[in-house]
Amino acid sequence: MSAHIKAEKTEDSSRMGRLFIISSPSGGGKTTLCKAVFKHFPDILYSVSYTTRLPRPGEKNGIDYHFISKNEFFRMIESNRWAEWAEVHGNFYGTSVDLINNGLCVGKDILLDIDVQGTVKIIEKYPESITIFIMPPSIETLRMRLESRGEDKKDVIDQRMINAKKEMEQSYLYQHVILNEHLEIATQSLLTLIESCRLGLRV
């Protein structure tokens, strides 16, 4: 479903927070779009994911990710501290169940920046989630974006492309798909969609 929609008022007057899930393949522009969301809606709570991978240049612990050891990650699995977790490219990623439950209960809207397999797990537990997939204009454009970063070797990019194709093929799982061909248009589409949902409009 496109973000360019006609909205109509719903009858839901619940004070519970809303859970927004945004996914895209690596290089799809998700990080840039999420930053735009937080700038426009500073009261939205961001669920910072946990990961066992090493920080990339410029990344800060507690802001980009919570960087933890594999031992700590596995201890949190055993104590049921994850709303969802997955292994991606040999590293583990997880979403805190406490942050989600505590935030929603006090009426906070929360944004999750997770992949497709994480989304599937989250909507099993939180079926009212609003799911949004950021679609790159083409697989070729995606490769060019990844190569221009200069962060990964060719074999890593090749693997990311394989994963990206699988994720793009699963975009039908999402309620909304936004094409990120022109950043300004994609940003406005995303902000309009989120604002409509926060106002209680059916989109």
C-alpha positions in Angstrom: 0.0 0.0 0.0 1.4 3.4 -0.9 1.8 6.2 1.6 -0.1 8.4 -0.8 -3.5 7.6 0.5 -6.8 9.1 1.6 -7.2 9.1 5.3 -10.4 8.6 7.3 -11.1 9.0 11.0 -11.2 5.8 13.0 -13.2 5.1 16.2 -10.2 3.9 18.2 -9.6 6.1 21.2 -7.1 3.9 22.9 -4.4 5.7 24.9 -1.9 3.0 24.3 1.2 4.0 22.3 1.6 2.9 18.7 4.5 0.7 17.4 5.9 1.8 14.1 8.2 -0.7 12.3 10.5 0.5 9.4 12.5 -1.9 7.3 14.6 -1.8 4.2 17.5 -3.6 2.7 21.0 -2.4 3.6 21.6 0.9 1.6 17.9 1.5 1.2 18.0 4.8 3.0 16.2 3.7 6.2 18.7 5.4 8.5 18.3 8.8 6.8 14.5 8.6 6.8 14.4 7.5 10.5 16.5 10.6 11.4 13.9 12.7 9.6 11.1 11.1 11.6 12.8 11.9 14.9 13.5 15.5 13.9 9.9 16.0 12.9 8.4 14.0 15.8 10.9 14.4 18.7 8.5 12.8 21.2 8.6 9.4 19.4 10.6 6.9 21.3 13.4 5.1 19.4 14.1 1.5 20.2 17.8 1.3 20.0 18.7 -2.3 19.0 21.3 -4.4 20.7 24.0 -6.0 18.7 27.1 -8.2 19.1 28.9 -6.6 16.1 31.7 -4.1 16.5 30.9 -0.4 16.1 31.4 1.2 12.7 33.3 4.5 12.4 31.2 7.3 13.9 28.7 5.0 15.7 28.1 5.6 19.4 27.1 3.1 22.0 23.5 3.7 23.2 22.7 6.0 20.3 23.2 3.9 17.1 23.2 0.5 18.9 23.8 -1.0 22.3 27.0 -2.9 21.7 27.2 -6.0 23.9 29.1 -9.3 24.0 27.7 -12.6 22.6 27.7 -14.0 26.2 25.6 -11.1 27.4 23.3 -11.5 24.4 22.8 -15.2 25.1 22.1 -14.5 28.7 19.3 -12.1 27.7 17.9 -14.8 25.4 17.7 -17.2 28.4 15.9 -14.6 30.5 13.4 -13.7 27.8 14.5 -10.1 27.5 14.1 -9.9 23.7 10.9 -9.0 21.9 12.7 -10.4 18.8 16.3 -11.4 18.0 18.1 -12.7 14.9 21.5 -13.5 13.5 22.5 -11.4 10.5 25.8 -11.6 8.7 27.2 -13.6 11.6 26.2 -11.0 14.2 23.3 -11.0 16.6 20.7 -8.3 16.9 17.9 -7.9 19.4 15.0 -5.6 20.4 14.3 -5.0 24.1 10.9 -6.3 25.2 11.0 -4.1 28.3 11.5 -0.9 26.3 8.5 -1.7 24.1 6.1 -2.8 26.8 7.0 0.0 29.2 6.8 2.6 26.4 3.5 1.5 25.0 1.9 1.2 28.4 2.5 4.9 29.1 1.2 6.0 25.8 4.5 6.5 24.0 4.7 5.9 20.2 7.8 3.8 19.4 9.8 3.4 16.2 11.6 0.2 15.5 14.3 0.0 12.8 14.5 -3.7 12.1 14.8 -6.2 9.3 12.1 -8.4 7.7 12.7 -11.5 9.9 12.5 -9.2 13.0 9.3 -7.7 11.8 7.6 -11.1 11.4 8.5 -11.9 15.0 7.4 -8.5 16.3 3.9 -8.5 14.7 3.3 -12.0 16.2 3.5 -10.3 19.6 2.3 -6.9 18.7 -0.3 -7.4 15.9 -1.4 -3.7 15.9 2.0 -2.6 14.8 2.2 -0.2 11.8 4.7 -1.7 9.3 6.5 0.3 6.6 9.0 -1.0 4.0 11.4 1.4 2.4 11.9 0.2 -1.2 15.0 1.2 -3.2 14.3 2.1 -6.9 16.2 -0.9 -8.2 18.7 -3.6 -7.1 21.3 -1.9 -9.2 20.9 1.4 -7.5 21.2 -0.4 -4.1 24.5 -1.9 -5.1 25.9 1.5 -6.2 24.9 3.0 -2.9 26.6 0.2 -1.0 29.8 0.5 -3.1 29.9 4.3 -2.7 30.0 3.9 1.0 33.4 2.3 0.8 32.8 0.4 4.1 32.5 -3.2 2.9 34.5 -5.5 0.7 33.1 -7.0 -2.5 32.2 -10.3 -0.9 30.3 -8.6 1.9 28.4 -6.4 -0.6 27.6 -9.5 -2.7 26.1 -11.2 0.4 24.2 -8.0 1.2 22.7 -8.0 -2.3 21.5 -11.6 -1.9 19.8 -10.7 1.3 18.4 -7.4 -0.1 16.7 -9.3 -3.0 15.1 -11.6 -0.5 13.9 -8.7 1.6 12.5 -6.8 -1.3 10.6 -9.9 -2.4 9.0 -10.0 1.1 7.8 -6.4 1.0 4.2 -7.7 0.6 4.3 -8.5 4.3 4.2 -4.8 5.1 1.1 -2.6 5.3 2.9 0.3 3.6 5.7 0.5 1.0 7.4 3.7 0.3 9.7 4.0 -2.8 12.9 5.8 -1.9 13.9 7.1 -5.4 13.9 10.7 -4.5 14.8 11.3 -0.8 12.7 14.4 -0.4 9.5 12.8 -1.7 10.1 9.6 0.3 10.7 11.6 3.5 7.4 13.6 3.0 5.5 10.4 2.3 6.8 8.8 5.5 6.1 11.8 7.7 2.6 12.1 6.3 1.9 8.5 6.9 3.2 8.5 10.5 1.3 11.7 11.3 -1.9 10.3 10.0 -1.5 7.2 12.1 -0.7 9.2 15.2 -3.9 11.3 14.7 -5.9 8.1 14.6 -6.6 8.2 10.9 -7.1 5.0 8.9 -4.5 4.9 6.1 
